[in-house]
């Protein structure tokens, strides 16, 4: 954490222990419960810290990304959530197009250049942090040094036949941006041909990060393509593995959105939640809440430092997707992947 951000955090902590805490205690009885739908590993820790800081009660519904997206879509005519928090702005674009999000408001924060790049003019959602949709985690003892994967093309080497695994974008929400990123980078036809080469080389497709990583642990595969935060966290369990972020690595932002139906005092509380998450105290809660996965993110706020664990990725060449392009394409890309790669 940088000096300026640390100073701000200490100031916020002193304020919390003084007047703000007293005010929060007095206002708790008058605060309506804020319902947050979250798919982040640290969301429970953050929600608890927010309530402690503000006195605003939070009803957190935590699901993995795929089921959460399905639930929001199923409730589209009668949303039961006030704030939505998940990885992937392609899904946010879809929900914005469906008129489910409240647009036009932005929190008062200082974003990094990457953070500014992720802000949409409509302000229908707010970027919070960044992981990478896909990095390679591999077992160097099971692969000859000459065949250690360093690039995306290396995964198609004959030496890795039947020994590469990845998540299924039809189930794992963060995996669609990985696929879309490679289609954008290579071109759609060459990108699809790349995945077909991987399949011809014995690519194994598993449901989610956790299943793919267990396959790596038990030797079913020797190289796993998973979200960067999950890969870094798994190194705590298996430090003998190695991680590489091939160029380019698709940026996967975590985003916060407020439901279009939210109004009045509840709207103010929802905005306060977003603003708090993007404060020193909120960022600290995010980094403390899930050390084995989602806390390993890149902050998007000026003066905020990532956890030291991110240094394991080395120099990353980020690729940013345009959600307005790749959001509408998600159903057809997933259908193609299911028919041609996953089966």
Secondary structure as the mmCIF struct_conf table of DSSP 4:
data_model
#
loop_
_struct_conf.conf_type_id
_struct_conf.id
_struct_conf.beg_label_comp_id
_struct_conf.beg_label_asym_id
_struct_conf.beg_label_seq_id
_struct_conf.end_label_comp_id
_struct_conf.end_label_asym_id
_struct_conf.end_label_seq_id
HELX_RH_AL_P HELX_RH_AL_P1 UNK A 3 UNK A 15
HELX_RH_PI_P HELX_RH_PI_P1 UNK A 16 UNK A 20
HELX_RH_AL_P HELX_RH_AL_P2 UNK A 21 UNK A 27
HELX_RH_3T_P HELX_RH_3T_P1 UNK A 28 UNK A 30
HELX_LH_PP_P HELX_LH_PP_P1 UNK A 31 UNK A 33
STRN STRN1 UNK A 34 UNK A 38
TURN_TY1_P TURN_TY1_P1 UNK A 41 UNK A 42
HELX_RH_AL_P HELX_RH_AL_P3 UNK A 43 UNK A 54
STRN STRN2 UNK A 58 UNK A 62
HELX_RH_AL_P HELX_RH_AL_P4 UNK A 65 UNK A 74
TURN_TY1_P TURN_TY1_P2 UNK A 75 UNK A 77
BEND BEND1 UNK A 78 UNK A 78
BEND BEND2 UNK A 82 UNK A 82
STRN STRN3 UNK A 83 UNK A 87
HELX_RH_AL_P HELX_RH_AL_P5 UNK A 89 UNK A 97
TURN_TY1_P TURN_TY1_P3 UNK A 98 UNK A 99
STRN STRN4 UNK A 101 UNK A 101
BEND BEND3 UNK A 104 UNK A 104
BEND BEND4 UNK A 108 UNK A 108
STRN STRN5 UNK A 111 UNK A 111
HELX_RH_AL_P HELX_RH_AL_P6 UNK A 113 UNK A 118
TURN_TY1_P TURN_TY1_P4 UNK A 121 UNK A 122
BEND BEND5 UNK A 124 UNK A 125
STRN STRN6 UNK A 126 UNK A 132
BEND BEND6 UNK A 133 UNK A 133
STRN STRN7 UNK A 135 UNK A 138
TURN_TY1_P TURN_TY1_P5 UNK A 140 UNK A 142
BEND BEND7 UNK A 143 UNK A 143
HELX_RH_3T_P HELX_RH_3T_P2 UNK A 145 UNK A 147
BEND BEND8 UNK A 151 UNK A 151
TURN_TY1_P TURN_TY1_P6 UNK A 152 UNK A 152
HELX_RH_3T_P HELX_RH_3T_P3 UNK A 153 UNK A 156
HELX_RH_3T_P HELX_RH_3T_P4 UNK A 158 UNK A 160
TURN_TY1_P TURN_TY1_P7 UNK A 161 UNK A 162
STRN STRN8 UNK A 164 UNK A 167
TURN_TY1_P TURN_TY1_P8 UNK A 169 UNK A 171
HELX_RH_AL_P HELX_RH_AL_P7 UNK A 173 UNK A 186
HELX_RH_AL_P HELX_RH_AL_P8 UNK A 188 UNK A 200
TURN_TY1_P TURN_TY1_P9 UNK A 201 UNK A 202
STRN STRN9 UNK A 204 UNK A 206
BEND BEND9 UNK A 207 UNK A 208
HELX_RH_AL_P HELX_RH_AL_P9 UNK A 209 UNK A 217
TURN_TY1_P TURN_TY1_P10 UNK A 218 UNK A 219
BEND BEND10 UNK A 220 UNK A 220
BEND BEND11 UNK A 222 UNK A 222
STRN STRN10 UNK A 223 UNK A 226
HELX_RH_AL_P HELX_RH_AL_P10 UNK A 228 UNK A 237
TURN_TY1_P TURN_TY1_P11 UNK A 239 UNK A 240
STRN STRN11 UNK A 242 UNK A 244
HELX_LH_PP_P HELX_LH_PP_P2 UNK A 246 UNK A 246
BEND BEND12 UNK A 247 UNK A 248
STRN STRN12 UNK A 249 UNK A 258
STRN STRN13 UNK A 259 UNK A 259
TURN_TY1_P TURN_TY1_P12 UNK A 260 UNK A 261
HELX_RH_AL_P HELX_RH_AL_P11 UNK A 264 UNK A 277
TURN_TY1_P TURN_TY1_P13 UNK A 278 UNK A 278
BEND BEND13 UNK A 279 UNK A 279
HELX_RH_AL_P HELX_RH_AL_P12 UNK A 280 UNK A 289
TURN_TY1_P TURN_TY1_P14 UNK A 291 UNK A 295
BEND BEND14 UNK A 296 UNK A 296
STRN STRN14 UNK A 298 UNK A 299
STRN STRN15 UNK A 301 UNK A 301
TURN_TY1_P TURN_TY1_P15 UNK A 302 UNK A 303
HELX_LH_PP_P HELX_LH_PP_P3 UNK A 304 UNK A 307
HELX_RH_3T_P HELX_RH_3T_P5 UNK A 308 UNK A 313
BEND BEND15 UNK A 315 UNK A 315
STRN STRN16 UNK A 318 UNK A 319
HELX_RH_AL_P HELX_RH_AL_P13 UNK A 323 UNK A 337
HELX_RH_PI_P HELX_RH_PI_P2 UNK A 338 UNK A 342
#
